[in-house]
Amino acid sequence: MSQKAQIEKWLLRGRRLNPAQALKNFGSFRLAARIDELRKDGLDIETKYQHKDGKRFASYGLARG
């Protein structure tokens, strides 16, 4: 199964995903690129930014609506 398909399945289960999780679970170094592809496929994905140890990173999940 492709990284994109694995990430889509993860999100469709109602989970959020950040770059560290994507690397650990799917071997994906380019989560933002996979999210962009999924958005182009029609998924409504929201981005939330989090801060940890002075660093900012994105977390992705399906938009509730």
N, C-alpha and C positions, 0 to 999 in steps of 0.2 A: 504494500500500500504506500502511496506517495506521501511525502510530508504534508502536502496541501490537504489531502484526503484525511490524514490523521488529525490535523489541526481542525478541520471542519467538523469531524466527528466529536472532538473534544468540546468545541464551542456549542454544538447542537445539544450536548448533554447539560448545558446551562453553566458550564465552568468558565472561569476567566483564565487568561494565559498571559504570562510575561516572557521576555526573552530568555531568562535563566531556565524557566520551566520548559520552554520549547527546545532549548539545547539539550537539557537533561533527558526529556521524554522522547524527542523525535530527531535529535541530532541536527536541528535546524539553527544555523547561524544567522539566517535572514528572515526572521519572523515578520517584520514589517512588509517584506516583499510578498510573503505568502498571504498576509492579511489583505494586501492590495488586490491580489488575484481573486480572493474570495469575495471581496467587495464588488469587483467587476463581474463576478458570477451572480451577484444579486443578494448576497447576505448583508444584512444591516448590522454592521459591527461598530460598536462604540469604543472609543479610546479614553482611558482614564490615566492620568499621570500620577505616579507615586514617588515619594522621596524616601531614600534610605541611606544612611551614612553619608549624607551630603550629596548624593547622586540622584538624578531624576531618571525614571524609566517608565515606559508605557505598559499598560495592562489592557488586554483586549477581551471583550465579551460581546455576546449578542445584545443588541439594544432591546430594551423592554418597551413594549408599546402597544 
